[in-house]
Amino acid sequence: MNILHTLHWVQFAGTEKVCTDLCNEFAKEHSVTLLSTPAIRPYLNNRVTLIELDWQRHRYNPYFLFKVANIIKGVNPDLIHIHNTKELEVIKNAQTFLAQSYPVVGTRHNPVLKKRFARADLGVAVSDETRMFTNAKTNTTITNGVSEKTPKKLSLGTSFNIVAVGRLAPVKGFDKLIQALAAVNFDFCLTIVGEGEQKAELETLIKTLGLADKVVLKGFVDNVQDYLHSCHLQVIASIEEGLSLALIEAIFYAPVLLASDIANHKVLIGDSLVYDNTIAGLSDKLNSIYANYQRYVADFAQVKQAKEQYSIATMAAKYHAAYQQLLAD
């Protein structure tokens, strides 16, 4: 199978990781080309062909669309897999310059309705909740997966070590997590892994609450698995998610996960590992986990038994079946 992926790069986060992992996995047995920025190259193996394209260009610019059309013609893929609605519009508009049309698969990575996503031939939602906002001609659900790595033990300090992972943006709820930790009754160290536009705001909040010696904004790292493997607890405080890749990574690496009550978190990890989305509720749950730690470790161990259903191989197999069905139809 000859597959063309498109990726509108912002920064390396969940969507970018899903796309590159999927490209790398499919490239083991198929021809895979990725249309994206040169910044993505370090995350791809040598079997994936990278064609550089600036997705910042105007999606209705005829010169840009003609350039994209010529790239598609040169690759001549069996299908095109997009990861952003802007890419979908560009790909569909570019095909007006081509003698044939190519089927387009689009992955919805968050539960937000985009009317123009209806132009996709197949929409893939990363969770059942996200599927309610996936409005392509045909739609299905395929859960995200990760490429498992062997983690290394890091020294994160002598306190109760908490790790949170994600883009530094309001939707990830890091400000709520920091405020909740300011009210807990135990000693802790919080490491937040990620970069983003909210960094300065979070730095100010940390100083205001007197937590400069307890909260570390680590920035971007390429060994997230080591941080999760080395902590006592991972927290996802997101206000909105499709299916958090951090949640899947927790299943593979973290000893305990606590997550906000959004998306299908309760379905995936159970009631005891979810809090009620308030700062007070998060603070109370953190106190409970600290005081009854082994009970929560046991609860999460039950979840971790099903980790293979979240592997990159399982995800790729489901995408392959969906691709084949689309081409057959």
DRENZA-499740 format. One record per atom (N, C-alpha, C): x, y, z. Coordinates in steps of 0.05 Angstrom, whole numbers, plus 5000, padded with zeros to 4 digits. Example, Ala and Ser with C-alpha at 12.3 -4.5 7.8 and 13.67 -1.06 7.14 Angstrom:
<recs>
> 5264, 4886, 5156
> 5246, 4910, 5156
> 5264, 4934, 5156
> 5257, 4955, 5142
> 5273, 4979, 5143
> 5258, 5001, 5157
</recs>
This chain:
<recs>
> 5017, 4976, 5000
> 5000, 5000, 5000
> 5018, 5025, 5000
> 5010, 5045, 4985
> 5025, 5070, 4983
> 5008, 5092, 4997
> 5019, 5102, 5019
> 5003, 5121, 5036
> 5018, 5148, 5038
> 5002, 5169, 5034
> 5013, 5196, 5038
> 5000, 5208, 5063
> 5017, 5214, 5083
> 5007, 5228, 5107
> 5013, 5258, 5104
> 4996, 5274, 5117
> 5002, 5303, 5118
> 5001, 5312, 5147
> 5019, 5330, 5154
> 5020, 5339, 5182
> 5027, 5369, 5183
> 5008, 5385, 5193
> 5012, 5413, 5197
> 5026, 5417, 5223
> 5052, 5421, 5223
> 5068, 5422, 5247
> 5063, 5448, 5263
> 5058, 5446, 5289
> 5058, 5469, 5307
> 5082, 5465, 5326
> 5082, 5444, 5341
> 5104, 5435, 5358
> 5100, 5406, 5362
> 5121, 5392, 5372
> 5119, 5363, 5375
> 5103, 5357, 5400
> 5078, 5348, 5396
> 5060, 5341, 5418
> 5045, 5316, 5411
> 5021, 5312, 5422
> 5007, 5287, 5418
> 5000, 5280, 5389
> 4989, 5299, 5374
> 4982, 5294, 5347
> 5006, 5286, 5330
> 5028, 5302, 5334
> 5052, 5297, 5319
> 5064, 5269, 5325
> 5062, 5261, 5351
> 5073, 5235, 5359
> 5057, 5212, 5347
> 5030, 5215, 5348
> 5013, 5194, 5336
> 5019, 5191, 5306
> 5022, 5214, 5292
> 5027, 5213, 5263
> 5054, 5200, 5257
> 5075, 5209, 5271
> 5101, 5198, 5265
> 5104, 5169, 5272
> 5092, 5161, 5295
> 5093, 5133, 5303
> 5078, 5116, 5283
> 5056, 5125, 5273
> 5040, 5111, 5253
> 5056, 5108, 5227
> 5068, 5130, 5219
> 5085, 5129, 5194
> 5107, 5109, 5197
> 5121, 5110, 5220
> 5144, 5091, 5224
> 5135, 5062, 5224
> 5112, 5057, 5237
> 5102, 5030, 5238
> 5093, 5019, 5211
> 5079, 5036, 5196
> 5069, 5027, 5169
> 5093, 5024, 5150
> 5114, 5040, 5153
> 5137, 5039, 5135
> 5152, 5012, 5137
> 5146, 4996, 5157
> 5159, 4970, 5158
> 5150, 4952, 5135
> 5125, 4956, 5125
> 5115, 4938, 5104
> 5103, 4953, 5081
> 5100, 4979, 5083
> 5087, 4995, 5062
> 5104, 5019, 5054
> 5096, 5031, 5032
> 5109, 5056, 5023
> 5095, 5079, 5036
> 5110, 5095, 5052
> 5098, 5117, 5067
> 5113, 5143, 5061
> 5098, 5163, 5054
> 5109, 5190, 5050
> 5095, 5209, 5069
> 5110, 5227, 5081
> 5098, 5248, 5099
> 5103, 5275, 5087
> 5082, 5291, 5085
> 5083, 5318, 5075
> 5082, 5337, 5099
> 5106, 5348, 5107
> 5107, 5364, 5131
> 5132, 5381, 5132
> 5137, 5393, 5155
> 5160, 5410, 5159
> 5186, 5394, 5162
> 5209, 5405, 5155
> 5234, 5390, 5160
> 5240, 5386, 5190
> 5227, 5401, 5207
> 5231, 5397, 5236
> 5222, 5370, 5246
> 5206, 5356, 5230
> 5195, 5330, 5238
> 5215, 5307, 5233
> 5235, 5312, 5217
> 5253, 5291, 5208
> 5265, 5274, 5231
> 5274, 5286, 5253
> 5287, 5270, 5274
> 5268, 5249, 5286
> 5242, 5252, 5282
> 5222, 5233, 5294
> 5214, 5211, 5274
> 5226, 5211, 5251
> 5219, 5192, 5230
> 5242, 5173, 5226
> 5236, 5147, 5220
> 5257, 5129, 5212
> 5264, 5133, 5183
> 5285, 5121, 5174
> 5295, 5125, 5146
> 5278, 5113, 5125
> 5259, 5096, 5133
> 5241, 5084, 5113
> 5218, 5103, 5105
> 5213, 5124, 5120
> 5192, 5143, 5114
> 5204, 5165, 5097
> 5191, 5170, 5074
> 5200, 5192, 5056
> 5187, 5218, 5066
> 5204, 5238, 5071
> 5194, 5265, 5079
> 5195, 5284, 5056
> 5172, 5296, 5049
> 5171, 5318, 5030
> 5165, 5343, 5045
> 5182, 5363, 5043
> 5179, 5387, 5059
> 5158, 5405, 5047
> 5140, 5415, 5064
> 5119, 5433, 5056
> 5111, 5452, 5079
> 5108, 5477, 5072
> 5100, 5498, 5092
> 5070, 5500, 5092
> 5058, 5488, 5112
> 5028, 5487, 5114
> 5017, 5514, 5123
> 5034, 5533, 5129
> 5025, 5560, 5137
> 5014, 5576, 5113
> 5020, 5566, 5089
> 5011, 5581, 5065
> 4981, 5580, 5064
> 4969, 5600, 5050
> 4940, 5603, 5049
> 4927, 5579, 5035
> 4907, 5568, 5047
> 4895, 5543, 5037
> 4880, 5547, 5011
> 4875, 5572, 5003
> 4861, 5577, 4978
> 4878, 5590, 4956
> 4904, 5592, 4962
> 4923, 5603, 4943
> 4927, 5584, 4920
> 4920, 5591, 4895
> 4921, 5572, 4873
> 4949, 5562, 4867
> 4969, 5579, 4871
> 4997, 5570, 4866
> 5005, 5549, 4886
> 4998, 5553, 4911
> 5003, 5534, 4932
> 4988, 5508, 4927
> 4963, 5510, 4919
> 4947, 5486, 4914
> 4958, 5470, 4890
> 4967, 5485, 4870
> 4979, 5472, 4846
> 5004, 5457, 4854
> 5020, 5469, 4872
> 5045, 5456, 4881
> 5038, 5430, 4896
> 5017, 5431, 4913
> 5009, 5407, 4928
> 4998, 5386, 4909
> 4983, 5395, 4889
> 4972, 5376, 4869
> 4995, 5361, 4855
> 5016, 5375, 4848
> 5039, 5362, 4834
> 5053, 5342, 4853
> 5054, 5349, 4879
> 5066, 5330, 4898
> 5049, 5305, 4899
> 5023, 5308, 4901
> 5005, 5285, 4902
> 5008, 5268, 4877
> 5009, 5281, 4854
> 5012, 5266, 4829
> 5038, 5251, 4828
> 5059, 5263, 4839
> 5085, 5249, 4839
> 5085, 5225, 4858
> 5073, 5228, 4881
> 5071, 5205, 4900
> 5052, 5184, 4890
> 5030, 5193, 4878
> 5009, 5175, 4868
> 5000, 5155, 4889
> 4991, 5164, 4912
> 4985, 5145, 4934
> 4958, 5131, 4930
> 4955, 5109, 4945
> 4929, 5095, 4945
> 4909, 5112, 4961
> 4919, 5126, 4982
> 4902, 5144, 4997
> 4919, 5165, 5011
> 4905, 5185, 5021
> 4919, 5207, 5035
> 4907, 5209, 5063
> 4924, 5210, 5083
> 4916, 5210, 5111
> 4924, 5237, 5123
> 4904, 5253, 5130
> 4909, 5280, 5142
> 4904, 5280, 5172
> 4916, 5299, 5186
> 4913, 5300, 5215
> 4903, 5327, 5225
> 4894, 5344, 5206
> 4885, 5371, 5213
> 4865, 5380, 5191
> 4844, 5394, 5199
> 4824, 5402, 5180
> 4834, 5421, 5158
> 4854, 5438, 5165
> 4866, 5455, 5144
> 4879, 5438, 5123
> 4893, 5417, 5131
> 4905, 5399, 5111
> 4884, 5387, 5093
> 4862, 5379, 5105
> 4840, 5367, 5090
> 4830, 5386, 5068
> 4826, 5411, 5075
> 4817, 5431, 5055
> 4838, 5435, 5033
> 4863, 5436, 5040
> 4884, 5439, 5020
> 4884, 5416, 5001
> 4884, 5391, 5013
> 4885, 5367, 4997
> 4861, 5365, 4978
> 4837, 5371, 4988
> 4813, 5369, 4972
> 4813, 5391, 4950
> 4822, 5415, 4957
> 4822, 5437, 4937
> 4844, 5432, 4916
> 4866, 5420, 4925
> 4888, 5415, 4906
> 4880, 5394, 4885
> 4862, 5376, 4893
> 4854, 5355, 4874
> 4838, 5365, 4850
> 4829, 5390, 4851
> 4816, 5402, 4828
> 4835, 5405, 4804
> 4861, 5404, 4810
> 4882, 5406, 4789
> 4889, 5379, 4778
> 4878, 5357, 4789
> 4886, 5330, 4782
> 4864, 5316, 4765
> 4873, 5298, 4748
> 4854, 5283, 4731
> 4840, 5262, 4747
> 4851, 5253, 4769
> 4837, 5233, 4786
> 4836, 5243, 4815
> 4818, 5232, 4830
> 4816, 5239, 4858
> 4826, 5217, 4875
> 4836, 5224, 4899
> 4847, 5204, 4918
> 4831, 5204, 4943
> 4824, 5181, 4954
> 4809, 5180, 4979
> 4825, 5192, 5002
> 4810, 5206, 5020
> 4823, 5220, 5042
> 4813, 5209, 5069
> 4832, 5201, 5085
> 4826, 5193, 5113
> 4834, 5216, 5131
> 4817, 5222, 5150
> 4823, 5243, 5169
> 4820, 5234, 5198
> 4840, 5239, 5215
> 4838, 5232, 5243
> 4830, 5256, 5259
> 4809, 5253, 5275
> 4801, 5274, 5294
> 4814, 5269, 5320
> 4832, 5287, 5328
> 4847, 5283, 5353
> 4835, 5297, 5377
> 4813, 5312, 5373
> 4800, 5325, 5396
> 4770, 5327, 5391
> 4754, 5329, 5412
> 4725, 5330, 5409
> 4714, 5357, 5402
> 4721, 5367, 5379
> 4712, 5393, 5369
> 4700, 5389, 5341
> 4676, 5399, 5337
> 4663, 5396, 5311
> 4675, 5415, 5290
> 4685, 5405, 5268
> 4694, 5421, 5246
> 4677, 5414, 5221
> 4660, 5433, 5213
> 4641, 5427, 5192
> 4655, 5418, 5166
> 4678, 5430, 5160
> 4692, 5423, 5135
> 4705, 5396, 5136
> 4706, 5384, 5160
> 4717, 5356, 5162
> 4698, 5337, 5147
> 4674, 5345, 5141
> 4655, 5329, 5127
> 4665, 5321, 5099
> 4685, 5335, 5089
> 4696, 5329, 5063
> 4713, 5304, 5063
> 4721, 5294, 5086
> 4737, 5270, 5088
> 4721, 5246, 5080
> 4733, 5226, 5066
> 4719, 5202, 5058
> 4716, 5183, 5082
> 4736, 5183, 5100
> 4735, 5167, 5124
> 4745, 5183, 5147
> 4729, 5185, 5168
> 4738, 5199, 5193
> 4744, 5179, 5214
> 4767, 5182, 5227
> 4776, 5165, 5248
> 4776, 5181, 5274
> 4760, 5173, 5293
> 4760, 5186, 5320
> 4778, 5170, 5339
> 4792, 5185, 5356
> 4810, 5171, 5374
> 4796, 5161, 5400
> 4771, 5168, 5403
> 4755, 5158, 5426
> 4726, 5159, 5417
> 4709, 5145, 5432
> 4680, 5146, 5426
> 4668, 5173, 5430
> 4678, 5188, 5450
> 4668, 5216, 5453
> 4676, 5233, 5429
> 4700, 5231, 5420
> 4709, 5246, 5397
> 4693, 5238, 5372
> 4685, 5213, 5371
> 4669, 5204, 5347
> 4643, 5220, 5344
> 4632, 5230, 5366
> 4608, 5246, 5364
> 4612, 5272, 5349
> 4638, 5280, 5346
> 4645, 5304, 5332
> 4659, 5298, 5306
> 4658, 5273, 5297
> 4672, 5264, 5273
> 4651, 5260, 5251
> 4651, 5278, 5232
> 4629, 5281, 5213
> 4636, 5276, 5184
> 4655, 5257, 5179
> 4662, 5250, 5152
> 4640, 5234, 5139
> 4645, 5226, 5114
> 4624, 5210, 5100
> 4620, 5183, 5113
> 4642, 5171, 5123
> 4640, 5146, 5139
> 4659, 5151, 5163
> 4651, 5140, 5187
> 4667, 5145, 5211
> 4671, 5120, 5227
> 4694, 5119, 5241
> 4700, 5096, 5258
> 4717, 5106, 5281
> 4722, 5089, 5301
> 4738, 5096, 5324
> 4763, 5078, 5325
> 4786, 5090, 5327
> 4811, 5075, 5330
> 4827, 5089, 5353
> 4831, 5074, 5374
> 4845, 5085, 5398
> 4874, 5089, 5392
> 4885, 5111, 5402
> 4914, 5116, 5398
> 4931, 5094, 5411
> 4954, 5091, 5400
> 4974, 5072, 5411
> 5001, 5085, 5413
> 5019, 5073, 5428
> 5046, 5084, 5430
> 5066, 5062, 5423
> 5090, 5071, 5415
> 5112, 5053, 5410
> 5127, 5049, 5436
> 5126, 5025, 5448
> 5138, 5021, 5474
> 5168, 5022, 5473
> 5179, 5035, 5494
> 5208, 5037, 5497
> 5216, 5027, 5524
> 5241, 5019, 5528
> 5250, 5010, 5554
> 5258, 5035, 5570
> 5244, 5040, 5592
> 5250, 5065, 5608
> 5274, 5062, 5626
> 5286, 5085, 5633
> 5308, 5086, 5651
> 5299, 5101, 5676
> 5311, 5094, 5699
> 5305, 5106, 5724
> 5320, 5133, 5727
> 5304, 5154, 5733
> 5316, 5180, 5737
> 5314, 5188, 5767
> 5330, 5206, 5776
> 5328, 5216, 5803
> 5312, 5242, 5803
> 5287, 5241, 5812
> 5270, 5264, 5812
> 5267, 5278, 5839
> 5283, 5268, 5859
> 5282, 5280, 5885
> 5273, 5260, 5906
> 5272, 5269, 5931
> 5265, 5251, 5953
> 5237, 5253, 5962
> 5222, 5273, 5952
> 5194, 5277, 5959
> 5176, 5258, 5943
> 5150, 5261, 5947
> 5130, 5246, 5931
> 5130, 5259, 5903
> 5140, 5244, 5883
> 5145, 5256, 5857
> 5121, 5253, 5838
> 5111, 5275, 5829
> 5088, 5276, 5811
> 5098, 5287, 5784
> 5088, 5275, 5762
> 5095, 5284, 5735
> 5070, 5289, 5719
> 5070, 5311, 5704
> 5048, 5317, 5686
> 5061, 5324, 5659
> 5048, 5315, 5637
> 5059, 5317, 5611
> 5040, 5330, 5592
> 5049, 5349, 5575
> 5032, 5360, 5555
> 5041, 5388, 5547
> 5027, 5399, 5527
> 5032, 5426, 5517
> 5024, 5445, 5539
> 5040, 5466, 5544
> 5033, 5486, 5564
> 5012, 5504, 5553
> 4987, 5496, 5557
> 4964, 5511, 5546
> 4941, 5508, 5566
> 4923, 5528, 5568
> 4901, 5527, 5587
> 4885, 5501, 5587
> 4881, 5490, 5563
> 4865, 5466, 5560
> 4876, 5442, 5576
> 4902, 5443, 5582
> 4915, 5420, 5596
> 4912, 5422, 5626
> 4902, 5445, 5636
> 4896, 5447, 5665
> 4919, 5447, 5684
> 4943, 5454, 5674
> 4967, 5454, 5692
> 4963, 5475, 5714
> 4951, 5498, 5708
> 4946, 5518, 5729
> 4929, 5507, 5751
> 4908, 5491, 5744
> 4891, 5479, 5764
> 4906, 5458, 5781
> 4924, 5443, 5768
> 4940, 5424, 5783
> 4958, 5437, 5803
> 4971, 5459, 5795
> 4989, 5474, 5813
> 4974, 5485, 5836
> 4950, 5496, 5831
> 4934, 5507, 5853
> 4925, 5485, 5872
> 4918, 5462, 5861
> 4909, 5440, 5878
> 4932, 5430, 5896
> 4956, 5429, 5885
> 4979, 5420, 5900
> 4987, 5440, 5922
> 4980, 5465, 5918
> 4986, 5485, 5939
> 4970, 5480, 5964
> 4949, 5463, 5962
> 4932, 5459, 5985
> 4935, 5430, 5997
> 4953, 5414, 5986
> 4955, 5386, 5997
> 4970, 5386, 6023
> 4968, 5364, 6038
> 4980, 5362, 6065
> 5005, 5344, 6065
> 5018, 5341, 6043
> 5043, 5325, 6042
> 5064, 5339, 6025
> 5089, 5331, 6029
> 5111, 5342, 6014
> 5112, 5329, 5986
> 5118, 5345, 5966
> 5117, 5335, 5938
> 5137, 5350, 5921
> 5141, 5339, 5897
> 5156, 5352, 5876
> 5140, 5347, 5850
> 5133, 5368, 5836
> 5118, 5366, 5811
> 5136, 5373, 5788
> 5139, 5355, 5769
> 5154, 5361, 5744
> 5134, 5362, 5721
> 5132, 5385, 5708
> 5115, 5387, 5684
> 5132, 5386, 5659
> 5127, 5367, 5642
> 5143, 5363, 5618
> 5127, 5373, 5594
> 5139, 5393, 5580
> 5126, 5404, 5556
> 5132, 5433, 5553
> 5126, 5443, 5529
> 5130, 5472, 5522
> 5103, 5483, 5513
> 5101, 5510, 5513
> 5076, 5521, 5503
> 5073, 5550, 5511
> 5051, 5562, 5502
> 5046, 5590, 5504
> 5039, 5599, 5533
> 5033, 5580, 5551
> 5025, 5587, 5578
> 5049, 5587, 5597
> 5073, 5584, 5588
> 5096, 5580, 5605
> 5100, 5604, 5624
> 5100, 5628, 5614
> 5104, 5652, 5631
> 5082, 5654, 5652
> 5058, 5648, 5645
> 5035, 5650, 5664
> 5039, 5629, 5686
> 5047, 5605, 5679
> 5052, 5584, 5699
> 5075, 5591, 5717
> 5096, 5603, 5706
> 5119, 5611, 5722
> 5110, 5632, 5743
> 5093, 5651, 5735
> 5083, 5671, 5754
> 5066, 5658, 5776
> 5049, 5640, 5768
> 5032, 5626, 5787
> 5048, 5610, 5808
> 5069, 5597, 5798
> 5086, 5581, 5816
> 5099, 5600, 5837
> 5109, 5622, 5828
> 5122, 5641, 5847
> 5102, 5653, 5866
> 5078, 5660, 5856
> 5057, 5672, 5872
> 5049, 5653, 5895
> 5047, 5627, 5889
> 5039, 5608, 5909
> 5062, 5598, 5926
> 5086, 5608, 5921
> 5109, 5600, 5938
> 5118, 5572, 5933
> 5115, 5562, 5908
> 5122, 5534, 5901
> 5146, 5532, 5884
> 5163, 5552, 5883
> 5186, 5552, 5865
> 5205, 5528, 5871
> 5206, 5519, 5896
> 5223, 5497, 5903
> 5210, 5470, 5901
> 5184, 5470, 5892
> 5169, 5445, 5890
> 5159, 5439, 5862
> 5158, 5459, 5844
> 5147, 5455, 5817
> 5169, 5462, 5797
> 5174, 5443, 5778
> 5194, 5447, 5757
> 5181, 5446, 5730
> 5184, 5467, 5714
> 5176, 5466, 5686
> 5200, 5456, 5670
> 5199, 5431, 5663
> 5223, 5418, 5652
> 5227, 5425, 5622
> 5205, 5432, 5608
> 5207, 5437, 5580
> 5204, 5411, 5564
> 5210, 5413, 5538
> 5207, 5389, 5521
> 5229, 5369, 5527
> 5222, 5344, 5528
> 5242, 5322, 5530
> 5235, 5300, 5510
> 5254, 5285, 5502
> 5248, 5262, 5484
> 5249, 5236, 5498
> 5249, 5236, 5525
> 5249, 5212, 5541
> 5227, 5213, 5562
> 5203, 5219, 5554
> 5180, 5221, 5572
> 5177, 5195, 5588
> 5182, 5173, 5575
> 5178, 5147, 5589
> 5196, 5145, 5614
> 5219, 5157, 5614
> 5237, 5156, 5637
> 5225, 5171, 5661
> 5213, 5194, 5655
> 5200, 5211, 5676
> 5176, 5196, 5688
> 5160, 5184, 5671
> 5137, 5170, 5681
> 5145, 5145, 5697
> 5165, 5131, 5688
> 5175, 5107, 5701
> 5187, 5114, 5729
> 5197, 5139, 5731
> 5211, 5146, 5756
> 5194, 5161, 5776
> 5170, 5168, 5769
> 5153, 5183, 5788
> 5136, 5164, 5806
> 5123, 5176, 5826
> 5103, 5161, 5842
> 5076, 5163, 5829
> 5070, 5185, 5816
> 5043, 5191, 5806
> 5044, 5208, 5781
> 5029, 5201, 5761
> 5024, 5219, 5738
> 4996, 5230, 5740
> 4994, 5256, 5734
> 4968, 5270, 5734
> 4961, 5281, 5707
> 4937, 5276, 5698
> 4926, 5290, 5674
> 4903, 5307, 5684
> 4907, 5334, 5682
> 4887, 5353, 5692
> 4872, 5367, 5670
> 4872, 5355, 5646
> 4861, 5368, 5623
> 4832, 5375, 5625
> 4824, 5397, 5613
> 4796, 5406, 5612
> 4782, 5393, 5588
> 4798, 5387, 5567
> 4787, 5374, 5543
> 4808, 5357, 5530
> 4800, 5333, 5521
> 4818, 5315, 5507
> 4802, 5299, 5487
> 4815, 5289, 5466
> 4803, 5269, 5449
> 4809, 5242, 5463
> 4833, 5234, 5461
> 4844, 5212, 5478
> 4873, 5220, 5483
> 4879, 5227, 5508
> 4905, 5237, 5515
> 4926, 5216, 5510
> 4947, 5223, 5495
> 4969, 5204, 5491
> 4983, 5200, 5518
> 4983, 5221, 5535
> 4995, 5218, 5561
> 4982, 5196, 5577
> 4956, 5192, 5573
> 4941, 5171, 5587
> 4951, 5144, 5578
> 4955, 5141, 5552
> 4965, 5115, 5541
> 4994, 5111, 5551
> 5010, 5132, 5551
> 5038, 5129, 5561
> 5038, 5121, 5591
> 5019, 5131, 5606
> 5017, 5124, 5634
> 5012, 5094, 5637
> 4995, 5083, 5621
> 4989, 5054, 5622
> 5014, 5038, 5618
> 5032, 5047, 5601
> 5057, 5033, 5596
> 5078, 5038, 5617
> 5079, 5062, 5629
> 5103, 5069, 5644
> 5098, 5078, 5673
> 5076, 5091, 5679
> 5072, 5103, 5705
> 5062, 5083, 5726
> 5069, 5086, 5751
> 5059, 5067, 5772
> 5030, 5073, 5779
> 5022, 5099, 5778
> 4994, 5107, 5784
> 4987, 5131, 5766
> 4962, 5131, 5757
> 4953, 5154, 5742
> 4927, 5165, 5755
> 4926, 5192, 5757
> 4902, 5206, 5765
> 4893, 5224, 5743
> 4868, 5223, 5734
> 4859, 5239, 5711
> 4833, 5253, 5716
> 4829, 5275, 5702
> 4804, 5290, 5704
> 4781, 5273, 5692
> 4757, 5281, 5700
> 4733, 5266, 5692
> 4723, 5278, 5665
> 4738, 5272, 5644
> 4730, 5281, 5617
> 4733, 5257, 5598
> 4725, 5262, 5572
> 4727, 5242, 5552
> 4717, 5215, 5563
> 4732, 5194, 5558
> 4723, 5168, 5569
> 4743, 5158, 5590
> 4754, 5176, 5606
> 4774, 5168, 5626
> 4763, 5148, 5646
> 4739, 5151, 5655
> 4728, 5132, 5674
> 4726, 5104, 5662
> 4718, 5103, 5636
> 4716, 5077, 5622
> 4743, 5064, 5620
> 4764, 5080, 5615
> 4790, 5069, 5610
> 4805, 5062, 5636
> 4803, 5078, 5657
> 4819, 5073, 5681
> 4803, 5069, 5707
> 4777, 5072, 5706
> 4761, 5067, 5729
> 4755, 5091, 5747
> 4734, 5090, 5762
> 4725, 5112, 5779
> 4745, 5121, 5799
> 4760, 5103, 5811
> 4778, 5109, 5834
> 4801, 5127, 5825
> 4808, 5127, 5799
> 4831, 5141, 5789
> 4823, 5166, 5774
> 4798, 5175, 5778
> 4788, 5199, 5765
> 4778, 5218, 5787
> 4782, 5244, 5783
> 4772, 5264, 5803
> 4751, 5281, 5790
> 4737, 5298, 5806
> 4713, 5311, 5797
> 4716, 5338, 5782
> 4740, 5344, 5773
> 4745, 5368, 5756
> 4745, 5394, 5771
> 4744, 5394, 5798
> 4747, 5418, 5813
> 4775, 5419, 5826
> 4785, 5442, 5833
> 4811, 5444, 5846
> 4810, 5431, 5873
> 4788, 5435, 5888
> 4785, 5422, 5914
> 4784, 5392, 5911
> 4769, 5382, 5891
> 4767, 5354, 5887
> 4794, 5341, 5879
> 4809, 5356, 5863
> 4836, 5346, 5856
> 4854, 5345, 5880
> 4853, 5366, 5897
> 4870, 5367, 5921
> 4863, 5344, 5940
> 4837, 5339, 5944
> 4828, 5317, 5961
> 4837, 5290, 5951
> 4835, 5286, 5924
> 4843, 5261, 5912
> 4873, 5257, 5915
> 4889, 5278, 5912
> 4918, 5276, 5915
> 4925, 5268, 5943
> 4911, 5279, 5963
> 4916, 5272, 5991
> 4909, 5242, 5996
> 4887, 5233, 5983
> 4878, 5205, 5986
> 4899, 5186, 5974
> 4909, 5193, 5951
> 4929, 5176, 5938
> 4954, 5174, 5955
> 4963, 5197, 5965
> 4987, 5197, 5982
> 4983, 5179, 6007
> 4960, 5182, 6019
> 4955, 5167, 6044
> 4949, 5138, 6040
> 4940, 5130, 6016
> 4932, 5102, 6010
> 4945, 5093, 5985
> 4971, 5098, 5982
> 4985, 5095, 5957
> 4984, 5067, 5946
> 4989, 5047, 5961
> 4990, 5020, 5951
> 4962, 5011, 5940
> 4941, 5021, 5952
> 4914, 5014, 5942
> 4911, 5024, 5913
> 4920, 5049, 5908
> 4917, 5060, 5881
> 4937, 5047, 5862
> 4960, 5039, 5871
> 4979, 5024, 5854
> 4965, 4998, 5845
> 4951, 4985, 5863
> 4937, 4960, 5856
> 4915, 4965, 5836
> 4900, 4987, 5840
> 4878, 4994, 5821
> 4889, 4998, 5793
> 4911, 5013, 5791
> 4922, 5019, 5765
> 4936, 4995, 5752
> 4946, 4977, 5769
> 4958, 4952, 5759
> 4937, 4936, 5743
> 4912, 4937, 5751
> 4891, 4923, 5736
> 4888, 4936, 5708
> 4890, 4962, 5706
> 4888, 4976, 5681
> 4911, 4969, 5663
> 4935, 4967, 5674
> 4959, 4962, 5659
> 4960, 4935, 5646
> 4944, 4916, 5656
> 4943, 4889, 5645
> 4933, 4889, 5616
> 4919, 4910, 5609
> 4908, 4912, 5581
> 4925, 4929, 5563
> 4950, 4934, 5570
> 4966, 4954, 5555
> 4970, 4946, 5526
> 4970, 4921, 5519
> 4975, 4913, 5491
> 4954, 4924, 5472
> 4930, 4929, 5482
> 4910, 4940, 5464
> 4916, 4970, 5456
> 4936, 4981, 5470
> 4944, 5009, 5464
> 4972, 5010, 5452
> 4981, 4988, 5440
> 5007, 4988, 5427
> 5005, 5000, 5399
> 5027, 5009, 5389
> 5028, 5020, 5362
> 5021, 4999, 5341
> 5028, 4974, 5346
> 5022, 4952, 5328
> 4992, 4947, 5326
> 4978, 4948, 5349
> 4949, 4945, 5349
> 4936, 4968, 5335
> 4945, 4993, 5340
> 4933, 5016, 5326
> 4937, 5014, 5296
> 4961, 5007, 5288
> 4968, 5006, 5259
> 4951, 4984, 5245
> 4947, 4962, 5259
> 4931, 4940, 5247
> 4902, 4949, 5242
> 4891, 4965, 5261
> 4864, 4975, 5258
> 4862, 4995, 5235
> 4883, 5012, 5233
> 4883, 5031, 5211
> 4885, 5017, 5184
> 4901, 4996, 5183
> 4905, 4981, 5158
> 4878, 4969, 5149
> 4863, 4958, 5168
> 4837, 4946, 5162
> 4818, 4968, 5152
> 4819, 4992, 5165
> 4802, 5014, 5157
> 4809, 5024, 5129
> 4836, 5026, 5123
> 4845, 5033, 5096
> 4834, 5014, 5075
> 4838, 4988, 5081
> 4829, 4968, 5061
> 4799, 4970, 5056
> 4783, 4974, 5077
> 4755, 4976, 5073
> 4748, 5000, 5057
> 4761, 5023, 5062
> 4756, 5047, 5046
> 4763, 5043, 5017
> 4785, 5030, 5011
> 4793, 5025, 4983
> 4774, 5006, 4970
> 4765, 4986, 4985
> 4746, 4966, 4974
> 4719, 4979, 4967
> 4711, 4999, 4983
> 4685, 5012, 4978
> 4687, 5032, 4955
</recs>
